[in-house]
Amino acid sequence: MTAVPAVATTALTAHPIYETYAELLGDAVVVSLHSLAFLRGALFGIDPENGNVILLEWLPDENDKAVRTHTVMAHAIASIERDTDESSTAVSTIRLRLAATMQLSHASQTLESLRQHLEQHCIEASIDATTNELIVFGGAATIAPPYDEFSVCAKNDLVLQRLTSLLRLCNP
């Protein structure tokens, strides 16, 4: 009789950076690097597989609507802390500021034309009257003001990539 070899079971776990700092998503943070430098911004995302971090930085001097994106590799990150500085900006604040820079009539025209553009590409979209967000694929994704490729929120990477590429092509 032969013994059955033990099957090694490895549980799928997220990257330690993701597990440690996921609760800070959307908040204003300071990312300290091993090089003793630091970056400030809104924590937009943490890749659960490799721990890379995406920060959004509001640039008030650039026409009041510029946002710089920083990607920080996991191996460079020493720590991430909530930013307590009064001038810090969270993701929700950046979205509100960007929406405020658009004229209301232009925003509604943009919203309706974007909805029509998505429907031309066989993508069902509805408008949430309370938040003025476009709800796509029955809630699998949302597009917030200013309705560009940077304002898509989706948990599914394929949905995110498809909508982002469509919004790059679209000029509502």
N, C-alpha and C positions, 0 to 999 in steps of 0.2 A: 504494500500500500504506500503510495507516495503522498507526501504532504503538499497541501495546496499553498502556494506562496501567498504571503500577505500582500494585499493590494494597498499600495500607498494612496491614501486619499488626501488631497490637498484642498483645503478650503480656499475659495476665492476671496481674497481680502483686498481692500483698497490700499492705496499708497499711504504710508504713515502721515505725510503732510496733509492729505485729504482727510484722513480720520481725525487728525488733531485740530485742523482749522476750518472744517466745513461749516461750523456754526457762524463763522464770520462772513460768509458769502453775502454780498450786497452792502456790507458795511465799509466805512472809511477805515483804511488800515495803513500801517507802516510795515513794510517788508524789509527786515534786516538781512543783509547778505554776508556770506563768509568773508568777503573782501573788505568788510567793515563799512561799506557804503549802505545806503538805504533808499528805498523808493516809497513814495506816498501815493495813494490813489484809492479808488473804489475797487474792492475785490469782486470782480465780475465772474470769475470761474476758477475752479481747481480741477485738473484732470485726475480722475480717480485711479487711472492706471499708472501714470508716470509722475504725478505730483506737480506738473508744471502749473504755474499760476498766471492768470490774466488780470491785469490791473487797468482801470480806466482813469485817466487823469484829465480833469477839466482845465482847459486853457482859456481863462477869461479874456485875455488880450487878443485872441484870434477871432474877431467878429462875433464874440459872445456865443459861439456855438461850436467851437472846436473841441474835440475829445481825442487825446492821444492814447493809444493802446500800447501797453507794455506786456511782453511775455517774459516771465522769469522762470528759468529752468530750475527744477527741483534741487539739483546738486549744489546750486548757488545759494539756496535759502538757508539762513541760520534760524530765523524765527519770523512769525507774523503776529502783530499785536494790533488791537483796536486803536485807531488814531483818536486821541482826545483833544487835539488842536481844534479851536473854533472854526478855522478856515477849511477844515477837512470836508470832503464831499462824498456822500454815499451814492450808490447806483441810482436809487430812486430820486435823489436830488438832481443828479445829472439829467435823468429823463425829464423831470419837471422843467428844468432850465432850458433844455433843448426844445421842449414843447412850447414854452413861453416865448421863445424867440420867433416862432412862426406866427404869422397873422392867422386869426381864427378862420376867416373865410378861405384862406389858402389851405389851411389844414383840413377843412371839411372837403374842399375840392380834391385835395390830394388823397384823402381817405377813400372817397367814393371812386375816384379814377383808379386807385390801387386795387380796390375790391373788384372792379370790372376787369382790370388787367389780369388778376389772378383767375377769375372765372373764365377768361379767354383761354387760359392754360389748363382748364379743367380742374381747378382747385377751388373747392367750395370755401367761401369766407363770409363771415357775418360780422356786424359791427356791434360792439358792446357799448350801449348808450351811456353807461355810467362812467366808464374809464376811457372811452374813445379809442379803444384798442380793437384791432382786427383779430377775430378768432378764426383760426385756420385749422382745417382737418378735424372739425368737431371738438376743438380744445386741445389738440396735440401741440399746437403752437400759437403764439400770439405775436402781433406786430404792434408795438407802441409808437406814439409820436417820437420822432419826426418821420416815421414810416420809411426808414432807409434800411440798408442791409445790416447796420449795426444795432438795430432795435428789434431784431427777431429773438424771441425766447422760445426754445424748444429743448426738451430733454433727449429727444431722438436725434442723433447726429446726422442721419440721412435727411430727415425733414429739415433740419437747420441748414444743411448745405444746399438743398434744393431751393428753399425759400431765399436764401442769401444770394444765390446765383440769379434767380429771377428778379430780385430787387435791384441787383446791379444793372441788369438789362433794361429795367423799367425806368422811365423818366416821367412820372405823373405830373 
